[in-house]
Amino acid sequence: MAVLVQQSVKRTLFRMSLPMLAGTVAMNAYNLTDTWFVSRLGTIPLAAMGFTFPIVMLLSCVAAGLGTGVTLLVSHAIGRHDHAAAAKLATHGIALILGISAIISVAGYLSIAAVFARLGADAETLPLVREYMSVWYLGAITMCLPMVGNGILISSGDSGAASRFMILGMVLNTLLDPIMIFGGLGFPRMGIRGAALATVVAQGVAAAWLLRLLYRKHRLIVCAGWGLSEYLGSFRNILRLGAPSILSMILMPVSATVITRILSGFGNEAVAASGAAGRIEMFAFVIPMALGISLAPFVSQNFGAGRMDRIREAVTVSTRFALLYGGAVAILFFVGAPWLASTFSKDPKVVSVLVAYIRIICFGYGMMEVHRYCGIILTGLHKPISSALLNGVRVLALLIPLSYLGAHLFGVWGVFAGRLATDLAVGALGLAWVYRACDSTHASLAPVSPGPEQNPAPATKR
């Protein structure tokens, strides 16, 4: 039943967002908790965490992109009441993410020194980076499974369980962090290695619960005698849908890697400040993230029902919310920047850079969320390639060039100004792109099967 095309747009969007709020809070609490406890160890360990952020984001984006493909296919099968196909796709999707994450983990483990030296890690930070990432890579498989399984649970109508298993992992991580980092309850003091181990254990427990739910409750993991050709066929379909999402998401760690490399030229204090600020931002925006998770299914279902009027209203509602929320957060962050900075570091140089980061970049928060929502809406309109292109413009045409230019002209503060200019410009561009997409599909309203860049009628413009 197309429940998302009936009630008021505003009520429907926010009603969908509430159950996902707890999950998004838990998901982002991992990084924030790890960063806060590691900051107690000093500036160098905090800088080491800053260097790991782009690589952690990279694998997370691959897993999330594949999860998008699996979720679309499983939900489509459930929608046509074909449980056998849904179980086959879910099982094959989990097998695919296990294989890919294992390959990335082995390759990453063997290249820790080379990769992070290229990122700018020096003789002080590189040993700590190695300590953290050697454990992180060994547990990367259990970190990827929840990202795929979460979408499968939501597709099967069990969003409550999806939130609960994310909360379980977050609570375990919060409890284990101080014990494993500083020692206690029989554990030795492991420092930054303990932060990685706490995350691996917590997400491993959550992944085990997830697999049990999918196997016993929803019967979406099955053991059948599928041949290699059937696995490869499922893998192709998943990648056909997930590849544009991976490409779009992977630009985030690419940009973070470049920015980290730029900031490393200004010292470990700049890297430490940027890493802490990035995690603060992620946690501050869990509420709009919850709305973003709701936007894609809302847009897709109304697109299939031919309700472009509701999609346009959703664009208006989400844009207003992004600007109001972003403005409120900007005011709070600007005023509270010194307190936030002192919470994560006692080093005066780190605090100074972190305050500058927050007070410059916060004025673009609203338009940053507008850009994010525009990408999600384009995906909901079955235009994931357009979404990837929009993100490509942000990173490759604006963020990286402006960051280099700002660093050259104004130093570390110029890097932050480049990010602000990017957020303002790409938010406006995203809105124009979305409204054009709505206009171009207005006459093509028949439902279609999900595809990487399909319109329901011939020859519509992007």
C-alpha positions as a Python dict, from the first residue, in 0.01 Angstrom:
ca = {
    (1, 'M'): (0, 0, 0),
    (2, 'A'): (141, 338, -101),
    (3, 'V'): (115, 493, 243),
    (4, 'L'): (354, 776, 159),
    (5, 'V'): (122, 938, -95),
    (6, 'Q'): (-176, 998, 133),
    (7, 'Q'): (-115, 1215, 439),
    (8, 'S'): (31, 1565, 438),
    (9, 'V'): (387, 1587, 310),
    (10, 'K'): (528, 1751, 622),
    (11, 'R'): (359, 1508, 862),
    (12, 'T'): (462, 1205, 658),
    (13, 'L'): (828, 1309, 631),
    (14, 'F'): (872, 1384, 1000),
    (15, 'R'): (672, 1078, 1109),
    (16, 'M'): (911, 863, 906),
    (17, 'S'): (1215, 1043, 1047),
    (18, 'L'): (1144, 987, 1417),
    (19, 'P'): (1213, 610, 1428),
    (20, 'M'): (1542, 662, 1243),
    (21, 'L'): (1666, 933, 1481),
    (22, 'A'): (1788, 692, 1747),
    (23, 'G'): (1973, 491, 1485),
    (24, 'T'): (2148, 791, 1334),
    (25, 'V'): (2246, 915, 1680),
    (26, 'A'): (2397, 576, 1761),
    (27, 'M'): (2573, 551, 1426),
    (28, 'N'): (2747, 885, 1470),
    (29, 'A'): (2816, 835, 1840),
    (30, 'Y'): (3083, 577, 1756),
    (31, 'N'): (3323, 832, 1609),
    (32, 'L'): (3241, 1105, 1858),
    (33, 'T'): (3292, 874, 2157),
    (34, 'D'): (3621, 735, 2023),
    (35, 'T'): (3747, 1086, 1948),
    (36, 'W'): (3659, 1220, 2292),
    (37, 'F'): (3832, 938, 2480),
    (38, 'V'): (4137, 945, 2252),
    (39, 'S'): (4161, 1322, 2303),
    (40, 'R'): (4231, 1245, 2671),
    (41, 'L'): (4555, 1081, 2555),
    (42, 'G'): (4693, 1405, 2408),
    (43, 'T'): (4738, 1597, 2083),
    (44, 'I'): (4948, 1338, 1897),
    (45, 'P'): (4698, 1050, 1945),
    (46, 'L'): (4416, 1287, 1846),
    (47, 'A'): (4608, 1384, 1532),
    (48, 'A'): (4660, 1014, 1456),
    (49, 'M'): (4281, 968, 1474),
    (50, 'G'): (4246, 1258, 1230),
    (51, 'F'): (4466, 1077, 978),
    (52, 'T'): (4253, 760, 1002),
    (53, 'F'): (3925, 941, 934),
    (54, 'P'): (3943, 948, 550),
    (55, 'I'): (4027, 577, 523),
    (56, 'V'): (3754, 477, 769),
    (57, 'M'): (3512, 687, 563),
    (58, 'L'): (3628, 515, 243),
    (59, 'L'): (3535, 163, 349),
    (60, 'S'): (3216, 294, 510),
    (61, 'C'): (3112, 454, 181),
    (62, 'V'): (3176, 133, -14),
    (63, 'A'): (2964, -63, 234),
    (64, 'A'): (2687, 199, 237),
    (65, 'G'): (2679, 214, -144),
    (66, 'L'): (2650, -162, -174),
    (67, 'G'): (2385, -150, 96),
    (68, 'T'): (2184, 89, -122),
    (69, 'G'): (2186, -161, -407),
    (70, 'V'): (2091, -452, -182),
    (71, 'T'): (1814, -254, -11),
    (72, 'L'): (1654, -147, -340),
    (73, 'L'): (1655, -500, -478),
    (74, 'V'): (1531, -666, -159),
    (75, 'S'): (1254, -410, -108),
    (76, 'H'): (1148, -449, -471),
    (77, 'A'): (1122, -828, -426),
    (78, 'I'): (928, -790, -99),
    (79, 'G'): (697, -542, -272),
    (80, 'R'): (604, -799, -535),
    (81, 'H'): (559, -1064, -261),
    (82, 'D'): (851, -1275, -379),
    (83, 'H'): (1015, -1376, -51),
    (84, 'A'): (1237, -1635, -215),
    (85, 'A'): (1393, -1371, -440),
    (86, 'A'): (1431, -1133, -144),
    (87, 'A'): (1611, -1399, 59),
    (88, 'K'): (1837, -1485, -234),
    (89, 'L'): (1931, -1121, -289),
    (90, 'A'): (1987, -1055, 82),
    (91, 'T'): (2207, -1362, 117),
    (92, 'H'): (2404, -1281, -198),
    (93, 'G'): (2437, -918, -91),
    (94, 'I'): (2586, -1014, 245),
    (95, 'A'): (2825, -1254, 68),
    (96, 'L'): (2932, -973, -165),
    (97, 'I'): (3003, -726, 117),
    (98, 'L'): (3196, -991, 310),
    (99, 'G'): (3414, -1062, 8),
    (100, 'I'): (3480, -698, -81),
    (101, 'S'): (3546, -589, 277),
    (102, 'A'): (3788, -882, 324),
    (103, 'I'): (3984, -779, 14),
    (104, 'I'): (3997, -415, 125),
    (105, 'S'): (4098, -516, 478),
    (106, 'V'): (4392, -729, 362),
    (107, 'A'): (4510, -468, 112),
    (108, 'G'): (4472, -190, 370),
    (109, 'Y'): (4653, -381, 643),
    (110, 'L'): (4951, -444, 415),
    (111, 'S'): (4971, -80, 305),
    (112, 'I'): (4921, 111, 632),
    (113, 'A'): (5264, 271, 640),
    (114, 'A'): (5269, 367, 271),
    (115, 'V'): (4917, 510, 261),
    (116, 'F'): (4934, 717, 578),
    (117, 'A'): (5281, 846, 504),
    (118, 'R'): (5139, 981, 180),
    (119, 'L'): (4857, 1141, 381),
    (120, 'G'): (5118, 1333, 580),
    (121, 'A'): (5154, 1124, 897),
    (122, 'D'): (5499, 1189, 1044),
    (123, 'A'): (5734, 995, 1272),
    (124, 'E'): (5525, 1086, 1578),
    (125, 'T'): (5179, 1000, 1445),
    (126, 'L'): (5253, 709, 1208),
    (127, 'P'): (5321, 448, 1484),
    (128, 'L'): (4991, 541, 1652),
    (129, 'V'): (4807, 528, 1320),
    (130, 'R'): (4952, 179, 1267),
    (131, 'E'): (4833, 70, 1612),
    (132, 'Y'): (4478, 189, 1544),
    (133, 'M'): (4439, 75, 1184),
    (134, 'S'): (4596, -270, 1231),
    (135, 'V'): (4310, -355, 1469),
    (136, 'W'): (4051, -164, 1268),
    (137, 'Y'): (4130, -349, 946),
    (138, 'L'): (4110, -688, 1117),
    (139, 'G'): (3756, -605, 1230),
    (140, 'A'): (3638, -420, 920),
    (141, 'I'): (3412, -705, 809),
    (142, 'T'): (3191, -675, 1115),
    (143, 'M'): (3178, -298, 1065),
    (144, 'C'): (3048, -334, 710),
    (145, 'L'): (2776, -590, 781),
    (146, 'P'): (2552, -356, 986),
    (147, 'M'): (2552, -99, 705),
    (148, 'V'): (2407, -354, 462),
    (149, 'G'): (2185, -532, 712),
    (150, 'N'): (2027, -209, 834),
    (151, 'G'): (1875, -142, 492),
    (152, 'I'): (1751, -501, 463),
    (153, 'L'): (1573, -476, 799),
    (154, 'I'): (1410, -146, 700),
    (155, 'S'): (1300, -303, 369),
    (156, 'S'): (1132, -585, 560),
    (157, 'G'): (946, -337, 781),
    (158, 'D'): (1156, -391, 1093),
    (159, 'S'): (1300, -42, 1138),
    (160, 'G'): (1267, -78, 1515),
    (161, 'A'): (1515, -366, 1517),
    (162, 'A'): (1743, -170, 1286),
    (163, 'S'): (1759, 112, 1540),
    (164, 'R'): (1798, -127, 1835),
    (165, 'F'): (2098, -311, 1700),
    (166, 'M'): (2272, 20, 1619),
    (167, 'I'): (2199, 144, 1971),
    (168, 'L'): (2335, -182, 2116),
    (169, 'G'): (2665, -134, 1933),
    (170, 'M'): (2692, 230, 2041),
    (171, 'V'): (2628, 149, 2408),
    (172, 'L'): (2885, -131, 2407),
    (173, 'N'): (3141, 93, 2238),
    (174, 'T'): (3086, 368, 2496),
    (175, 'L'): (3130, 122, 2783),
    (176, 'L'): (3435, -50, 2635),
    (177, 'D'): (3624, 263, 2523),
    (178, 'P'): (3748, 381, 2866),
    (179, 'I'): (3816, 25, 2979),
    (180, 'M'): (4027, -68, 2679),
    (181, 'I'): (4193, 270, 2622),
    (182, 'F'): (4293, 341, 2983),
    (183, 'G'): (4281, -12, 3128),
    (184, 'G'): (4045, -169, 3380),
    (185, 'L'): (3844, -481, 3464),
    (186, 'G'): (4139, -699, 3377),
    (187, 'F'): (4225, -521, 3052),
    (188, 'P'): (4567, -359, 3014),
    (189, 'R'): (4604, 5, 2908),
    (190, 'M'): (4599, -15, 2527),
    (191, 'G'): (4576, 352, 2433),
    (192, 'I'): (4461, 427, 2079),
    (193, 'R'): (4466, 55, 1995),
    (194, 'G'): (4198, 8, 2262),
    (195, 'A'): (3967, 256, 2087),
    (196, 'A'): (3982, 47, 1769),
    (197, 'L'): (3933, -279, 1959),
    (198, 'A'): (3630, -143, 2146),
    (199, 'T'): (3467, -48, 1816),
    (200, 'V'): (3546, -385, 1657),
    (201, 'V'): (3400, -579, 1952),
    (202, 'A'): (3088, -359, 1977),
    (203, 'Q'): (3008, -377, 1608),
    (204, 'G'): (3088, -748, 1603),
    (205, 'V'): (2820, -810, 1866),
    (206, 'A'): (2574, -592, 1672),
    (207, 'A'): (2655, -778, 1348),
    (208, 'A'): (2595, -1116, 1517),
    (209, 'W'): (2253, -999, 1640),
    (210, 'L'): (2174, -866, 1293),
    (211, 'L'): (2256, -1198, 1123),
    (212, 'R'): (2045, -1385, 1378),
    (213, 'L'): (1746, -1156, 1308),
    (214, 'L'): (1778, -1197, 932),
    (215, 'Y'): (1819, -1573, 958),
    (216, 'R'): (1564, -1670, 1222),
    (217, 'K'): (1302, -1396, 1231),
    (218, 'H'): (1284, -1275, 872),
    (219, 'R'): (1421, -1583, 690),
    (220, 'L'): (1623, -1356, 463),
    (221, 'I'): (1949, -1550, 500),
    (222, 'V'): (1914, -1897, 355),
    (223, 'C'): (2145, -2183, 268),
    (224, 'A'): (2068, -2302, -84),
    (225, 'G'): (2260, -2470, -362),
    (226, 'W'): (2299, -2167, -585),
    (227, 'G'): (2555, -2192, -861),
    (228, 'L'): (2829, -1943, -938),
    (229, 'S'): (2627, -1794, -1223),
    (230, 'E'): (2341, -1708, -984),
    (231, 'Y'): (2577, -1538, -743),
    (232, 'L'): (2739, -1342, -1025),
    (233, 'G'): (2398, -1240, -1157),
    (234, 'S'): (2297, -1103, -817),
    (235, 'F'): (2633, -930, -779),
    (236, 'R'): (2587, -757, -1116),
    (237, 'N'): (2239, -633, -1023),
    (238, 'I'): (2358, -505, -684),
    (239, 'L'): (2656, -326, -837),
    (240, 'R'): (2440, -182, -1117),
    (241, 'L'): (2236, -4, -851),
    (242, 'G'): (2504, 48, -590),
    (243, 'A'): (2792, 169, -808),
    (244, 'P'): (2657, 524, -861),
    (245, 'S'): (2598, 554, -486),
    (246, 'I'): (2948, 425, -411),
    (247, 'L'): (3095, 671, -659),
    (248, 'S'): (2905, 959, -501),
    (249, 'M'): (2986, 858, -144),
    (250, 'I'): (3350, 778, -215),
    (251, 'L'): (3411, 1140, -309),
    (252, 'M'): (3365, 1224, 60),
    (253, 'P'): (3675, 1035, 182),
    (254, 'V'): (3863, 1146, -129),
    (255, 'S'): (3801, 1508, -37),
    (256, 'A'): (3876, 1436, 330),
    (257, 'T'): (4205, 1275, 227),
    (258, 'V'): (4307, 1577, 21),
    (259, 'I'): (4205, 1824, 291),
    (260, 'T'): (4394, 1621, 552),
    (261, 'R'): (4702, 1633, 330),
    (262, 'I'): (4667, 2012, 294),
    (263, 'L'): (4621, 2060, 669),
    (264, 'S'): (4919, 1837, 752),
    (265, 'G'): (5135, 2113, 608),
    (266, 'F'): (5024, 2334, 897),
    (267, 'G'): (5120, 2082, 1167),
    (268, 'N'): (4961, 1802, 1368),
    (269, 'E'): (4752, 2054, 1559),
    (270, 'A'): (4559, 2145, 1242),
    (271, 'V'): (4496, 1778, 1159),
    (272, 'A'): (4383, 1706, 1515),
    (273, 'A'): (4146, 2004, 1513),
    (274, 'S'): (3998, 1913, 1176),
    (275, 'G'): (3944, 1550, 1276),
    (276, 'A'): (3766, 1649, 1597),
    (277, 'A'): (3556, 1912, 1418),
    (278, 'G'): (3446, 1662, 1154),
    (279, 'R'): (3315, 1427, 1420),
    (280, 'I'): (3141, 1710, 1605),
    (281, 'E'): (2966, 1808, 1280),
    (282, 'M'): (2854, 1452, 1211),
    (283, 'F'): (2695, 1426, 1555),
    (284, 'A'): (2534, 1770, 1531),
    (285, 'F'): (2354, 1675, 1211),
    (286, 'V'): (2198, 1343, 1314),
    (287, 'I'): (1850, 1502, 1310),
    (288, 'P'): (1866, 1620, 946),
    (289, 'M'): (2029, 1286, 859),
    (290, 'A'): (1718, 1109, 989),
    (291, 'L'): (1503, 1324, 758),
    (292, 'G'): (1740, 1246, 471),
    (293, 'I'): (1691, 871, 522),
    (294, 'S'): (1316, 929, 489),
    (295, 'L'): (1338, 1143, 176),
    (296, 'A'): (1448, 874, -72),
    (297, 'P'): (1157, 629, -18),
    (298, 'F'): (910, 919, 3),
    (299, 'V'): (1025, 1067, -328),
    (300, 'S'): (1045, 729, -499),
    (301, 'Q'): (695, 622, -396),
    (302, 'N'): (536, 953, -493),
    (303, 'F'): (728, 947, -820),
    (304, 'G'): (573, 608, -898),
    (305, 'A'): (230, 743, -807),
    (306, 'G'): (272, 1041, -1038),
    (307, 'R'): (256, 1292, -752),
    (308, 'M'): (519, 1541, -864),
    (309, 'D'): (329, 1807, -669),
    (310, 'R'): (411, 1622, -347),
    (311, 'I'): (774, 1583, -449),
    (312, 'R'): (803, 1957, -511),
    (313, 'E'): (645, 2022, -171),
    (314, 'A'): (896, 1779, -16),
    (315, 'V'): (1178, 1981, -175),
    (316, 'T'): (1035, 2297, -17),
    (317, 'V'): (981, 2137, 325),
    (318, 'S'): (1327, 1978, 337),
    (319, 'T'): (1500, 2296, 217),
    (320, 'R'): (1328, 2513, 478),
    (321, 'F'): (1411, 2262, 750),
    (322, 'A'): (1776, 2242, 640),
    (323, 'L'): (1814, 2620, 642),
    (324, 'L'): (1637, 2669, 977),
    (325, 'Y'): (1820, 2383, 1147),
    (326, 'G'): (2153, 2479, 994),
    (327, 'G'): (2105, 2840, 1101),
    (328, 'A'): (2023, 2741, 1459),
    (329, 'V'): (2325, 2509, 1480),
    (330, 'A'): (2547, 2780, 1331),
    (331, 'I'): (2447, 3026, 1604),
    (332, 'L'): (2502, 2770, 1880),
    (333, 'F'): (2837, 2660, 1735),
    (334, 'F'): (2962, 3014, 1680),
    (335, 'V'): (2884, 3110, 2039),
    (336, 'G'): (2993, 2780, 2192),
    (337, 'A'): (3304, 2719, 1979),
    (338, 'P'): (3554, 2781, 2263),
    (339, 'W'): (3371, 2538, 2493),
    (340, 'L'): (3345, 2271, 2222),
    (341, 'A'): (3713, 2307, 2139),
    (342, 'S'): (3824, 2286, 2503),
    (343, 'T'): (3613, 1972, 2544),
    (344, 'F'): (3822, 1789, 2285),
    (345, 'S'): (4168, 1930, 2354),
    (346, 'K'): (4369, 2126, 2609),
    (347, 'D'): (4640, 2215, 2356),
    (348, 'P'): (4611, 2592, 2290),
    (349, 'K'): (4708, 2552, 1922),
    (350, 'V'): (4449, 2279, 1863),
    (351, 'V'): (4184, 2485, 2042),
    (352, 'S'): (4269, 2793, 1833),
    (353, 'V'): (4239, 2607, 1501),
    (354, 'L'): (3924, 2422, 1609),
    (355, 'V'): (3752, 2747, 1710),
    (356, 'A'): (3844, 2903, 1373),
    (357, 'Y'): (3713, 2595, 1187),
    (358, 'I'): (3380, 2603, 1367),
    (359, 'R'): (3325, 2977, 1343),
    (360, 'I'): (3403, 2996, 970),
    (361, 'I'): (3240, 2680, 837),
    (362, 'C'): (2924, 2694, 1051),
    (363, 'F'): (2773, 2964, 826),
    (364, 'G'): (2745, 2709, 545),
    (365, 'Y'): (2574, 2434, 746),
    (366, 'G'): (2226, 2508, 612),
    (367, 'M'): (2328, 2501, 247),
    (368, 'M'): (2542, 2193, 312),
    (369, 'E'): (2228, 2008, 418),
    (370, 'V'): (2036, 2148, 121),
    (371, 'H'): (2300, 1995, -106),
    (372, 'R'): (2274, 1661, 75),
    (373, 'Y'): (1895, 1656, 45),
    (374, 'C'): (1915, 1743, -325),
    (375, 'G'): (2136, 1441, -387),
    (376, 'I'): (1891, 1215, -202),
    (377, 'I'): (1594, 1356, -395),
    (378, 'L'): (1771, 1294, -727),
    (379, 'T'): (1828, 933, -620),
    (380, 'G'): (1459, 904, -527),
    (381, 'L'): (1376, 1024, -878),
    (382, 'H'): (1581, 725, -1007),
    (383, 'K'): (1870, 951, -1106),
    (384, 'P'): (2163, 827, -893),
    (385, 'I'): (2411, 923, -1165),
    (386, 'S'): (2287, 1282, -1150),
    (387, 'S'): (2332, 1269, -772),
    (388, 'A'): (2689, 1144, -820),
    (389, 'L'): (2759, 1423, -1070),
    (390, 'L'): (2631, 1684, -827),
    (391, 'N'): (2861, 1552, -558),
    (392, 'G'): (3145, 1542, -810),
    (393, 'V'): (3099, 1911, -883),
    (394, 'R'): (3113, 1981, -511),
    (395, 'V'): (3434, 1792, -446),
    (396, 'L'): (3633, 1810, -769),
    (397, 'A'): (3530, 2147, -910),
    (398, 'L'): (3483, 2347, -590),
    (399, 'L'): (3603, 2204, -258),
    (400, 'I'): (3951, 2080, -351),
    (401, 'P'): (4051, 2375, -575),
    (402, 'L'): (3914, 2634, -332),
    (403, 'S'): (4088, 2464, -37),
    (404, 'Y'): (4423, 2472, -217),
    (405, 'L'): (4368, 2834, -316),
    (406, 'G'): (4264, 2932, 35),
    (407, 'A'): (4565, 2757, 188),
    (408, 'H'): (4797, 2937, -52),
    (409, 'L'): (4646, 3280, 12),
    (410, 'F'): (4541, 3274, 377),
    (411, 'G'): (4691, 2965, 540),
    (412, 'V'): (4484, 2723, 747),
    (413, 'W'): (4197, 2973, 780),
    (414, 'G'): (4180, 2990, 400),
    (415, 'V'): (4114, 2614, 386),
    (416, 'F'): (3809, 2663, 604),
    (417, 'A'): (3693, 2959, 394),
    (418, 'G'): (3717, 2740, 84),
    (419, 'R'): (3485, 2487, 246),
    (420, 'L'): (3236, 2762, 336),
    (421, 'A'): (3230, 2897, -21),
    (422, 'T'): (3180, 2543, -152),
    (423, 'D'): (2883, 2471, 74),
    (424, 'L'): (2709, 2796, -21),
    (425, 'A'): (2759, 2748, -395),
    (426, 'V'): (2674, 2380, -420),
    (427, 'G'): (2356, 2418, -213),
    (428, 'A'): (2223, 2669, -464),
    (429, 'L'): (2335, 2451, -756),
    (430, 'G'): (2167, 2147, -605),
    (431, 'L'): (1832, 2325, -576),
    (432, 'A'): (1847, 2436, -939),
    (433, 'W'): (1937, 2081, -1045),
    (434, 'V'): (1651, 1924, -850),
    (435, 'Y'): (1389, 2166, -981),
    (436, 'R'): (1510, 2102, -1335),
    (437, 'A'): (1486, 1726, -1274),
    (438, 'C'): (1130, 1768, -1147),
    (439, 'D'): (1038, 1966, -1458),
    (440, 'S'): (1200, 1715, -1694),
    (441, 'T'): (1013, 1419, -1541),
    (442, 'H'): (677, 1590, -1501),
    (443, 'A'): (537, 1423, -1811),
    (444, 'S'): (692, 1083, -1730),
    (445, 'L'): (518, 951, -1425),
    (446, 'A'): (476, 578, -1475),
    (447, 'P'): (645, 359, -1210),
    (448, 'V'): (967, 186, -1311),
    (449, 'S'): (1196, -79, -1170),
    (450, 'P'): (1494, 70, -988),
    (451, 'G'): (1793, 129, -1212),
    (452, 'P'): (2111, 328, -1207),
    (453, 'E'): (1971, 613, -1413),
    (454, 'Q'): (1628, 531, -1548),
    (455, 'N'): (1333, 754, -1625),
    (456, 'P'): (988, 599, -1653),
    (457, 'A'): (932, 741, -2000),
    (458, 'P'): (1159, 780, -2300),
    (459, 'A'): (1413, 1054, -2348),
    (460, 'T'): (1377, 1286, -2055),
    (461, 'K'): (1645, 1541, -1982),
    (462, 'R'): (1860, 1525, -1672),
}
